[in-house]
Amino acid sequence: MHPVSSLHERAVSSRVLIAAELQELLDPDPVPGYDVEWLPSDAPTPAGDYVAIVPLLTRWIGGTEQKNLPDLKIVANCAVGVDNVDLVAAEMRGVIVTNTPDVLTDATADLTWALILAVARRLKEGERLIAEGKWTGFHPALLLGLELRDKTLGIVGAGRIGQAVGRRAVGFGMRLLYTARGTRREFEDQTGARRVDLVRLLEASDVVTLHVPSTPETKGLMNRERFTVMKEGALFVNTARGDIVREPALLEALASGRLAGAGLDVFAEEPRVNPELVAHPRAVVLPHLGSATGHTRRAMAELAVKNVRAVLAEEPPLTPAYR
């Protein structure tokens, strides 16, 4: 057990659960004065007198889990999204829910651009051509891709990450359209972006990139009807949440040629990925790497734990998911 800390007056038997995968990213004693138990992702959420939990996005913290943790004060999600937490149950039980916004914005925007470029320049097909020993040398018509200058990038959801993606597009000489609940004046001034409705964005964009959270309203947002609206030969990128996209409809759009390519970092049934997407030559698929830099993942873990320390010290959380 740790010695009593000035953080609190409670007995040192109070316990905190932290995802075991975060252990190497955190200090040896991340919540001084509390007993930390490292919870592997493949282990069920235990019941008991735990006062805080720091889960990964893959762990569901629903009403039952919260009921089994009667002393729980905070769910400090190590992610910007909180769709793995039953927020209604948390609010009813007086449990604070926090997330890790801002710290992963640049890493995710960079990864989005990695996918845009990989799909636009057909990198998967080129790599496979060499790996299979089928490249016969330079040919002027080999794997011709999409040049981005003077093309239109459509950003579905101009929050922090969407705006960061848009600012990067300026250097590529792209026009910008975006959707958002309100006008983003500073973003428009910086980039020349225009706010439009979703249908107009899909009709006019050469590249569409998703940056909305998973909510009841956005689940299945990109379905057959909306892929059909997209410009012929457009590119589609998703680094937001997998359940925003109906994957069968996406595959249909690729098969028909409506989409010239897709870049995906998230999937509807992670970690399972539809084998047809994996095999498709025009689909670049990644294992949820959006925030996967050492700097960002450490910052996310540290921010989650700072929220725990604040709440257990009876101070306001740094980044509450709701107010």
Buried (B, 14 or more C-beta within 10 A) or exposed (E): EEEEBEBBEEEBEBBBBBBBBBEEBBEEEBBBBBEBBBBEEEEEBBEEEBBBBBBBBBBEBBEEBBEBBEEBBBBBBBBBBBBBBBBEBBEEBEBBBBBBBEBBBBBBBBBBBBBBBBBBBBBBBBEEBEEEEEEEEEEEEEEEBBEBEEBBBBBBBBBBBBBBBBBBBBEBEBBBBBBBEEEBEEBBEBBEBBBBEBEBBBBBBBBBBBBBBBEEEBBBBBBEEBBEBBBEEBBBBBBBBBBBBBBEBBBBBBEEEBBBBBBBBBBBEBEEBBEBBEEBEBBBBBEBBBBBBEEBBBBBBBBBBBBBBBBBEEEEBBBBBEE
